[in-house]
Amino acid sequence: MTEPAWEPGPDIDSLQDTPPHNNEAEMAVLGAMLLERRIIEPVAAALAGAADFWTFRHQTIYRVITDLYSASRDPKIDPITVAAELLASGELAKVGGAAYLHQLVSAVPSTANATYYAEIVREHAQLRAVLEATRRATQRALTAASSAAEILDAAMADLQAAAAGTAPADVKLSVGERWFDFMVELEAGADPRALDTPWMDLNDVIELKPGQLVTVGAATGGGKSLFGMNLAAHVALTRGKPALVASMEMGGSELMARLTAAEAGVVLDNLIRRRVSDDDWVKIFKAGPRLQNAENFILDDSPNLTLGKIRARMRWMASRGAAPAIVVADYLQLMTPEKPKANANRANEVAELSRGLKLLAMEFEIPVVALAQFNRGAAGRQPVVTDFKDSSAIEQDSNVILLMHKPTNDDGTPDDERAGEIDVIVAKNRNGASGRIVPLIFQGHYARLRSMGRV
């Protein structure tokens, strides 16, 4: 008796009686593994796991072969040893007896093509996963158990899992398992997963690590959008890693104008007003190849951005082989709640959004940078973490908090001696010193910030 590893729902039955599988390819893969031990590793690398096989007995045989292979430095893999192991576990009769193992061996056209057979098995497993994902999405939609946004988000997650493979991750949890990797990081002198910023002085104080929520606060017109765009451009264009900017404040054309001004050194107003001089064109053409090839630098200016939409965009990037290394949300208080309520407390909504961005950072293991606006009480003085508009939960959720402030005198007037500067106050830093103030050069006309040592 064979037992299917996957039971299709009734609505799928109407389209297809038997979900996709290729029994001949499955038999050829297992037979090749029984014939030649050297084939086991490349086959295992091509598959997500035993669940890629359709029938229960093929799953069982694959599991026993791989268990035997990993249990010894010099494993003996053949129909006799595998049959003995199945007999000892009481599973031999369930897979069709020793005779079926010999049948698998005789079903192999060529052991040289074993990895190709494995790819066929994997492809059919992915097709089954897609069918299962669509079945679940259909059932959710028909029963209206969730909102449309939640159904779409869940469907995207299921489809992404089908694309990436559903094998359990090799998670290292114990100190013994983590120790070697930690020693490698120490020897390298840096965390290979961490990102730097384009500002040398700031890099001496903070680094952006996976799973962190970094909140950058400023008053209206205080430079937070410049900070976010400059940071994302540094990751995407200088470090060559995918980056996502989710903008709720500016449209795509304005974002492109700011990016071009910063990268080409052209006055932003000339680009916005479309008054480009011949000298400007020379600079733009010089920066053109760098920007033209920035396929993995994504600017999402979709209206009414929610956490679900940002997550879906991140999964879309991952499906294209360019999972974002950093996400910048501009800005927090403009984000739309997933389920807005008529008389909702805005502070509670912002708190949910802040927590949601933190969970996104942890889920995708990347730094998420949330730009946030101060309330009016912060005007004319050095800001503090309690100045964020609409919510105090931002302080609790954030790993790093940076507060931007244009220097002022004691009476709140601009400090003329420091004109053209902006202070970045490291108000919170879980992995380093806090309270440091890093001055930067504010080049608003070029839509960029510069370190003091680099104008």
C-alpha positions as CSV (number, residue, x, y, z in Angstrom):
1,M,0.0,0.0,0.0
2,T,1.3,3.4,-0.9
3,E,0.3,6.5,1.0
4,P,0.3,9.9,-0.7
5,A,2.3,12.6,1.1
6,W,-0.1,15.3,0.1
7,E,-3.9,15.2,0.1
8,P,-5.5,17.6,-2.4
9,G,-8.6,19.6,-1.5
10,P,-11.9,18.9,-3.3
11,D,-11.6,22.0,-5.4
12,I,-8.3,20.9,-6.8
13,D,-9.7,17.5,-7.6
14,S,-12.0,19.0,-10.0
15,L,-9.0,20.4,-12.0
16,Q,-6.7,17.5,-11.6
17,D,-7.2,14.0,-10.0
18,T,-3.6,13.5,-9.1
19,P,-1.3,16.4,-8.2
20,P,2.0,16.7,-10.2
21,H,4.6,14.0,-9.6
22,N,6.9,11.9,-11.7
23,N,7.2,8.3,-10.3
24,E,9.9,7.3,-12.8
25,A,12.1,10.2,-11.8
26,E,11.6,9.4,-8.1
27,M,12.6,5.8,-8.7
28,A,15.6,6.7,-10.7
29,V,16.9,9.1,-8.0
30,L,16.6,6.5,-5.3
31,G,18.0,3.8,-7.5
32,A,21.1,5.9,-8.3
33,M,21.6,6.7,-4.7
34,L,21.6,2.9,-3.9
35,L,24.0,2.2,-6.7
36,E,26.6,5.0,-6.2
37,R,27.4,6.6,-2.8
38,R,29.1,9.6,-4.4
39,I,25.7,10.7,-5.9
40,I,24.0,11.1,-2.5
41,E,25.4,14.5,-1.7
42,P,24.6,16.3,-5.0
43,V,21.1,14.7,-5.0
44,A,20.5,15.9,-1.5
45,A,21.7,19.4,-2.4
46,A,19.2,19.5,-5.3
47,L,16.2,18.5,-3.1
48,A,14.6,20.3,-0.2
49,G,14.0,17.1,1.7
50,A,12.1,13.8,1.8
51,A,8.8,15.6,1.3
52,D,9.8,16.3,-2.3
53,F,8.9,12.7,-3.0
54,W,5.3,12.0,-3.7
55,T,4.8,8.5,-2.2
56,F,5.3,7.7,1.4
57,R,7.6,4.7,0.6
58,H,9.9,6.9,-1.5
59,Q,10.0,9.4,1.3
60,T,10.9,6.6,3.8
61,I,13.6,5.1,1.5
62,Y,15.2,8.6,0.9
63,R,15.2,9.3,4.6
64,V,16.9,6.0,5.5
65,I,19.6,6.5,2.8
66,T,20.5,10.0,3.9
67,D,20.4,8.9,7.6
68,L,22.8,6.1,6.9
69,Y,25.0,8.3,4.8
70,S,25.3,11.0,7.5
71,A,25.8,8.5,10.4
72,S,29.2,7.2,9.3
73,R,32.4,8.5,7.8
74,D,32.5,5.4,5.5
75,P,28.8,4.5,5.0
76,K,27.8,1.4,3.1
77,I,24.8,2.2,1.0
78,D,23.3,-0.5,-1.2
79,P,19.9,-2.4,-1.4
80,I,21.0,-4.9,1.3
81,T,22.2,-2.4,3.9
82,V,19.1,-0.2,3.4
83,A,16.8,-3.2,3.6
84,A,18.4,-4.2,6.9
85,E,17.9,-0.7,8.3
86,L,14.3,-0.7,7.2
87,L,13.8,-4.2,8.7
88,A,15.2,-3.0,12.0
89,S,12.8,0.0,12.1
90,G,9.8,-2.2,11.1
91,E,9.3,-0.3,7.8
92,L,10.6,-2.8,5.2
93,A,7.1,-4.2,4.5
94,K,5.6,-0.7,4.2
95,V,8.0,0.2,1.3
96,G,7.3,-3.0,-0.6
97,G,10.1,-5.2,0.8
98,A,13.6,-5.8,-0.3
99,A,12.4,-6.7,-3.8
100,Y,11.3,-3.1,-4.3
101,L,14.8,-1.8,-3.5
102,H,16.2,-4.0,-6.2
103,Q,13.5,-2.8,-8.5
104,L,14.6,0.8,-7.9
105,V,18.2,-0.1,-8.9
106,S,17.0,-1.7,-12.1
107,A,14.9,1.4,-12.9
108,V,18.0,3.7,-13.3
109,P,18.7,4.6,-16.9
110,S,22.0,6.2,-16.0
111,T,23.5,7.2,-12.7
112,A,25.3,10.1,-14.4
113,N,21.9,11.9,-14.8
114,A,20.9,11.5,-11.1
115,T,21.0,15.2,-10.3
116,Y,18.8,15.9,-13.4
117,Y,16.3,13.3,-12.1
118,A,16.4,15.0,-8.7
119,E,15.6,18.4,-10.4
120,I,12.5,16.8,-12.0
121,V,11.4,15.6,-8.6
122,R,12.0,19.0,-7.0
123,E,10.1,20.8,-9.8
124,H,7.0,18.6,-9.3
125,A,7.2,19.1,-5.5
126,Q,7.1,22.9,-6.1
127,L,4.2,22.5,-8.4
128,R,2.3,20.6,-5.7
129,A,3.2,23.4,-3.2
130,V,1.8,26.0,-5.6
131,L,-1.5,24.1,-5.9
132,E,-1.7,23.7,-2.2
133,A,-1.0,27.5,-1.7
134,T,-3.8,28.4,-4.2
135,R,-6.2,25.9,-2.6
136,R,-5.6,27.5,0.8
137,A,-6.0,31.0,-0.7
138,T,-9.2,30.0,-2.4
139,Q,-10.7,28.5,0.8
140,R,-9.8,31.7,2.7
141,A,-11.4,33.9,0.1
142,L,-14.6,31.8,-0.1
143,T,-15.0,31.7,3.7
144,A,-14.0,35.4,4.0
145,A,-12.2,34.4,7.2
146,S,-9.7,37.3,6.8
147,S,-9.4,40.6,5.1
148,A,-8.4,40.7,1.5
149,A,-5.0,42.1,2.4
150,E,-4.4,39.3,4.9
151,I,-5.4,36.7,2.4
152,L,-3.1,38.2,-0.2
153,D,-0.2,38.4,2.3
154,A,-0.7,34.7,3.3
155,A,-0.9,33.6,-0.3
156,M,2.4,35.5,-1.1
157,A,4.0,33.8,1.9
158,D,2.9,30.4,0.7
159,L,4.0,31.0,-2.8
160,Q,7.4,32.3,-1.7
161,A,7.8,29.2,0.5
162,A,7.1,27.1,-2.6
163,A,9.7,29.0,-4.6
164,A,12.4,28.9,-1.9
165,G,11.7,25.3,-0.7
166,T,10.0,24.2,2.4
167,A,12.8,22.2,4.0
168,P,13.4,23.1,7.6
169,A,16.3,25.5,8.0
170,D,19.5,24.3,9.5
171,V,19.2,26.5,12.6
172,K,22.1,26.6,15.0
173,L,20.8,27.1,18.6
174,S,23.4,25.6,21.0
175,V,26.5,27.4,22.2
176,G,28.6,24.6,20.8
177,E,27.1,25.0,17.3
178,R,27.4,28.8,17.3
179,W,30.9,28.9,18.7
180,F,32.9,28.3,15.5
181,D,30.9,30.9,13.5
182,F,31.4,33.4,16.3
183,M,35.2,32.8,16.3
184,V,35.3,33.3,12.5
185,E,33.5,36.7,13.0
186,L,36.0,37.7,15.7
187,E,38.9,36.8,13.5
188,A,37.5,38.7,10.6
189,G,37.2,41.8,12.8
190,A,33.7,42.6,11.7
191,D,30.2,41.1,11.5
192,P,29.9,40.0,7.9
193,R,26.1,40.5,8.0
194,A,26.3,44.1,9.3
195,L,25.9,47.1,7.1
196,D,27.8,50.4,7.3
197,T,26.5,53.9,6.6
198,P,28.0,56.4,4.1
199,W,29.1,58.5,7.0
200,M,32.5,57.6,8.5
201,D,32.0,59.4,11.8
202,L,28.7,57.6,12.4
203,N,30.2,54.2,11.6
204,D,32.5,54.7,14.6
205,V,29.4,54.6,16.8
206,I,26.8,52.3,15.2
207,E,26.5,49.5,12.7
208,L,23.3,48.2,11.2
209,K,22.8,44.5,12.1
210,P,20.2,42.0,10.9
211,G,16.9,42.1,12.8
212,Q,17.4,45.6,14.0
213,L,14.8,48.4,13.9
214,V,16.6,51.7,13.4
215,T,14.5,54.8,13.9
216,V,15.6,58.1,12.5
217,G,13.7,61.1,13.9
218,A,13.6,64.7,12.7
219,A,11.3,67.7,12.6
220,T,9.5,68.6,9.3
221,G,12.2,69.4,6.8
222,G,14.9,68.2,9.2
223,G,16.7,65.9,6.7
224,K,15.3,62.5,7.6
225,S,14.3,61.7,4.0
226,L,17.8,62.7,2.8
227,F,19.2,60.4,5.5
228,G,17.1,57.5,4.4
229,M,17.7,57.9,0.6
230,N,21.5,58.5,1.1
231,L,21.7,55.3,3.3
232,A,19.7,53.1,0.9
233,A,21.7,54.5,-2.1
234,H,24.9,53.6,-0.3
235,V,23.8,50.0,0.3
236,A,22.5,49.6,-3.2
237,L,25.0,51.5,-5.3
238,T,28.2,51.4,-3.3
239,R,27.9,48.0,-1.5
240,G,26.0,46.4,-4.4
241,K,23.3,44.9,-2.2
242,P,19.5,45.1,-2.9
243,A,17.7,47.9,-1.1
244,L,14.0,48.9,-0.8
245,V,12.7,52.4,0.0
246,A,9.0,52.5,0.8
247,S,8.0,56.1,0.5
248,M,4.7,57.4,1.7
249,E,5.8,61.0,1.5
250,M,7.2,61.4,-2.0
251,G,6.3,60.1,-5.5
252,G,8.7,58.2,-7.8
253,S,9.6,61.2,-9.8
254,E,10.6,63.3,-6.8
255,L,12.5,60.3,-5.3
256,M,14.4,59.9,-8.6
257,A,15.2,63.7,-8.7
258,R,16.7,63.5,-5.2
259,L,18.7,60.4,-6.0
260,T,20.0,61.9,-9.2
261,A,20.9,65.2,-7.5
262,A,22.8,63.3,-4.7
263,E,24.7,61.0,-7.0
264,A,25.4,63.4,-9.9
265,G,26.1,66.5,-7.8
266,V,23.4,68.5,-9.6
267,V,21.3,71.1,-7.8
268,L,18.0,69.5,-6.8
269,D,15.9,72.5,-7.7
270,N,17.2,72.3,-11.3
271,L,15.9,68.7,-11.6
272,I,12.6,69.4,-9.9
273,R,11.9,72.4,-12.1
274,R,13.3,70.7,-15.2
275,R,15.8,73.5,-15.8
276,V,18.9,71.4,-16.5
277,S,21.9,73.2,-17.8
278,D,24.6,71.8,-20.2
279,D,26.9,71.4,-17.2
280,D,24.2,69.5,-15.3
281,W,23.7,67.2,-18.3
282,V,27.4,66.3,-18.3
283,K,27.2,65.3,-14.6
284,I,24.0,63.4,-15.1
285,F,25.4,61.4,-18.0
286,K,28.5,60.6,-15.9
287,A,26.3,59.2,-13.1
288,G,23.9,57.6,-15.6
289,P,25.5,54.1,-15.9
290,R,25.6,53.7,-12.2
291,L,21.9,54.5,-11.8
292,Q,20.8,52.8,-15.0
293,N,22.1,49.4,-13.8
294,A,20.6,49.8,-10.3
295,E,18.0,47.0,-11.0
296,N,17.9,45.9,-7.3
297,F,17.4,49.4,-5.9
298,I,13.6,49.5,-5.5
299,L,11.6,52.7,-4.8
300,D,8.1,51.8,-3.9
301,D,5.8,54.8,-3.9
302,S,2.5,52.8,-3.9
303,P,-0.4,54.7,-2.3
304,N,-1.6,53.7,1.2
305,L,1.4,51.6,2.1
306,T,0.8,49.1,4.8
307,L,3.0,46.5,6.6
308,G,1.5,43.8,4.4
309,K,2.3,45.7,1.2
310,I,5.9,46.2,2.3
311,R,6.2,42.6,3.3
312,A,4.8,41.5,-0.1
313,R,7.2,43.8,-1.9
314,M,10.1,42.3,0.1
315,R,8.9,38.8,-0.9
316,W,8.6,39.9,-4.5
317,M,12.2,41.1,-4.4
318,A,13.3,37.7,-2.9
319,S,11.4,35.8,-5.6
320,R,13.6,37.7,-8.2
321,G,16.7,36.5,-6.4
322,A,17.3,40.0,-4.8
323,A,16.0,39.8,-1.3
324,P,16.5,43.3,0.3
325,A,19.5,43.8,2.5
326,I,17.9,46.9,4.0
327,V,14.4,48.5,4.0
328,V,13.8,52.2,4.6
329,A,10.2,53.3,5.5
330,D,9.5,57.0,4.9
331,Y,7.9,57.8,7.2
332,L,6.3,55.9,10.1
333,Q,3.4,58.1,11.0
334,L,2.2,58.2,7.4
335,M,1.8,54.4,7.2
336,T,-1.7,53.0,6.9
337,P,-2.8,50.4,9.5
338,E,-3.8,47.0,8.1
339,K,-7.3,47.3,9.6
340,P,-8.1,51.0,10.3
341,K,-10.9,51.5,12.8
342,A,-13.3,54.4,12.8
343,N,-12.4,55.7,16.2
344,A,-9.0,54.3,16.6
345,N,-6.4,55.9,18.8
346,R,-3.6,57.1,16.5
347,A,-0.9,56.5,19.1
348,N,-2.0,52.8,19.4
349,E,-1.9,52.5,15.6
350,V,1.6,54.0,15.4
351,A,2.7,51.6,18.2
352,E,1.4,48.6,16.1
353,L,3.2,49.9,13.0
354,S,6.4,50.3,15.0
355,R,6.2,46.8,16.4
356,G,5.3,45.5,12.9
357,L,8.4,47.0,11.4
358,K,10.5,45.4,14.1
359,L,9.0,42.0,13.4
360,L,9.7,42.5,9.7
361,A,13.4,43.1,10.5
362,M,13.5,40.0,12.6
363,E,11.5,37.9,10.0
364,F,13.8,38.8,7.1
365,E,16.9,39.2,9.2
366,I,17.8,42.6,7.9
367,P,17.9,46.1,9.3
368,V,14.7,48.1,8.8
369,V,15.1,51.9,9.0
370,A,12.0,53.7,10.0
371,L,11.9,57.5,9.5
372,A,9.7,59.3,12.0
373,Q,8.6,62.8,12.7
374,F,8.8,64.8,15.9
375,N,5.9,66.6,17.4
376,R,5.8,70.4,17.5
377,G,7.1,70.5,21.1
378,A,10.6,69.6,19.8
379,A,11.0,72.9,17.8
380,G,13.8,75.2,18.9
381,R,15.7,72.8,21.2
382,Q,17.7,69.6,21.1
383,P,15.3,66.7,20.6
384,V,14.9,63.7,23.0
385,V,13.4,60.3,22.4
386,T,10.0,61.3,23.8
387,D,9.5,63.8,21.0
388,F,8.2,61.3,18.5
389,K,4.8,62.2,17.1
390,D,1.8,60.0,18.1
391,S,3.7,57.3,20.0
392,S,6.1,56.5,22.7
393,A,6.3,52.9,21.7
394,I,9.0,53.7,19.1
395,E,11.6,54.0,21.9
396,Q,10.8,50.5,23.2
397,D,10.8,48.8,19.8
398,S,13.9,50.4,18.3
399,N,17.4,48.9,18.6
400,V,19.0,52.2,17.5
401,I,17.5,55.7,17.6
402,L,19.0,58.6,15.8
403,L,17.7,62.1,16.3
404,M,18.5,64.8,13.7
405,H,18.8,68.4,14.8
406,K,20.0,71.6,13.1
407,P,22.2,73.4,15.7
408,T,20.6,76.3,17.5
409,N,21.6,78.9,20.1
410,D,20.2,78.8,23.7
411,D,17.3,81.0,22.6
412,G,16.3,78.6,19.8
413,T,17.6,80.7,17.0
414,P,19.9,79.1,14.3
415,D,23.5,78.9,15.2
416,D,25.2,80.9,12.4
417,E,28.6,79.6,13.3
418,R,27.4,76.1,12.4
419,A,25.4,77.0,9.4
420,G,25.2,74.1,6.9
421,E,25.7,71.5,9.7
422,I,23.3,69.0,11.2
423,D,23.7,66.9,14.3
424,V,22.9,63.2,14.5
425,I,22.3,62.3,18.1
426,V,22.7,58.7,18.9
427,A,19.9,58.6,21.5
428,K,19.7,54.8,21.8
429,N,22.2,52.1,20.8
430,R,21.7,48.6,22.2
431,N,25.0,47.4,20.8
432,G,27.2,50.4,21.6
433,A,27.6,53.8,23.2
434,S,24.6,56.1,23.2
435,G,24.6,59.9,23.8
436,R,27.2,60.6,21.1
437,I,26.6,63.5,18.8
438,V,27.9,63.1,15.2
439,P,27.9,66.3,13.1
440,L,27.3,66.0,9.4
441,I,27.4,68.5,6.5
442,F,23.8,69.2,5.3
443,Q,23.9,69.8,1.5
444,G,20.1,70.2,1.0
445,H,20.6,71.7,-2.5
446,Y,22.3,68.4,-3.5
447,A,19.8,66.2,-1.5
448,R,22.6,64.7,0.5
449,L,24.5,64.5,3.8
450,R,28.3,64.3,4.0
451,S,30.7,63.4,6.8
452,M,32.6,66.4,8.2
453,G,35.8,65.1,6.7
454,R,34.3,64.8,3.2
455,V,32.5,67.8,1.7
